[in-house]
Amino acid sequence: ALVKALNDQTHHVRRAAVQALGAIRSTEAVGPLTAQLRDPYKEVRQAAVDALFSVGEGAVALLTEQLESSQVKHRLAAIEVLERFGPQASQVGSKLVVQLINVETRAAATRALVRIGIEAAIPLTLSLSDDKSRFEALTVLNMLEHGARTGGITDLEADAINIALKDSDMRVQREMCRFMIL
């Protein structure tokens, strides 16, 4: 009955069904809950994030599949849940590194990698196929390492790094890397 309620026309009913499935904490609910990450209503998607986290590690594999979605909001929802798993989700590091390249998912992937642990992400970054992708991902990882050494990165620094990475002039990008190393 709860799974059927996930398809209800009213988003309030769908949200309540998602919350109830999360409270049950059954791994059998992971598939239907993951599907709710694509709901058009933010309240339902957020409830699905919370419910999947409460289900536990059984949700990680299906969330990893969501990182392949063509929809940015689906990838962002999956990243948000994976971030909450912290080091328990370290096996998805390679998928998160790929999300560093995408401007729309970079900030969320950065936060997730901080929580999950960046050590595993560095070799994966070096294996990216093209120079620009490797450069962008390594710059973000440098930013994370800098933040770990200095006690955090301000929002202003993070914004400046993202702007520099979008700049078509490689000198601007190089200067940002130099700044991060200092």
N, C-alpha and C positions, 0 to 999 in steps of 0.2 A: 504494500500500500504506500509506503514512503517513497519507493523508487518511482511509482506511478505519479505521485504528487510532484516529482521533479519536472514533469512536463505540463503542469498546470498553467493556464493562461495568466494567472495572477502571480506577479513576482513575489508578493508577500508569502504566498503558499509555498512557492519553490524555496524561498529562503528558510522557512520554518522546517521544510522537509530536509534540507541540507543540514541544518543545525541538529535535527534529530538523528540523522545518519552519523554525524560526527560524534554525537554523545554515545552512540552504540559502539563506536570504535572497531567496527568489523572491517577486515581487509576485503571482504566481498563488496563493500560499498565504495572502494577506491575508484573503480571504473566509472560508475555513475557520478561520483563526486568530481572526478577529473573533468567529465563532460560539462559540469556546471561552471568550470573556469571560463567557458565560452559564452556564458549567459550574457544577454545584452544589458542587464542591470548590475551595476557595481555592487550593490548590497548582496546580491546572490553570489557574485564572484568572490567577494570578501568572506562571506560565510563558508564558501567552499574551501578557501585558503585555510581558514581556521579549522574546519572539519578534517581536512586532509592531514594537517599537522597533528591533530589529536589521534588520528588513526595510526600514525607512526611510520616506521621504515617501509612498510608494505606499499606506501604511496610513491616512493622515490622513483621506481622504474617507470611508472606511468607519467610522472611529472617530467622525467627526462624526455619522453616522447613529445611532450608539449613544447619543448624547446625547439622542435623542428617546425612548428606551426608557421604558416605564412602571415598570420595575424599577430601584430606586435602586442596587443593586449593579452593574448593567450600566452605568449612567451613571458611577458612581464608577470603575469599571475603565477606561472610555474616557477619563475626565478624567486618570487617572493616566498613561496612555500619552501623551496629548497634552501633558501637563506635561513629560515627558521630552524631547519634541521642541523645547521652548523656542521661540525666535522663528521657527523653521521652520513652526510651526503657527499663525501669527498670523491666518490666514484664518478660524479658528474662534472668534475673539474674541467674536462676537455670540452664539454658542451658549453660551459659557462665562458670559457676562453673565447669561443667563437662569438658569443654574444657581446664581448668587449668591442668587437669590430663594428657592430651596428650602433650608430649614434643613438637610436631610440631606446636600446636596451643596455647601453654601456653603464649608466649609473647604477641600475639595479644589479647587473652582473658584478660590478665592482664591489658593492655592498655584500653580495652573496659570497664572493671569493674571500673577502675579509673574514667573514664568519666561518666559512668552510676551511680556509687555510690556503695561502697562495703558493706554498712550496711545490705542490703537485702541479700547479698551473704553469710554472716557468718552462719545463721541458715541452709541455704541450704547445705553448706559445711559439717556441722555436720551430716546431714542426709545421706551422701554418704555411700554406703554399706560396703566397706572394709577399714581396718585401714590404709593401704598404701595410698589409694586415699584421705582419709580424711587428713592424715598427709601432703601430697604434697599440696593439695588445701589450707589447713590452713597455711602452710608455705608461700605460695604465698600471701595469704591475710595478713599475718603478715608483709610481705615485703611492701605491699601496704600501710598498716597503718603506718609503719615506715617511708615510703616516705612522707606520708601526714604530719606527725609530724615534719620531719626534712627538709621539703621543696623539697623533691625529692630523687630519687634513681639514682645513676650513672649507666651507662651502665656496668661498671666493677662489681658493686655490683649485678646487675641483672644477669650477666653471671655467677658469682660465686655461686649464689643461684641455678640457673638451673643446674650447674655442680654438686653441692652438692646433689641435689635431685635425680640425676641419680646414685649417688654412692651407691653401694650395702651394704656398711658398715653403719649401723644405727647410729654409733657414729659420723660419719661425718655429717649425716643429723641432729642429735641432736645438734651438735655444731653450725650448721647454724641457727637453731631455736633460740638457746641461743644468738647468735650474733644479730639476728633480734629483740629480746626482749629488748636488752640493748639500 
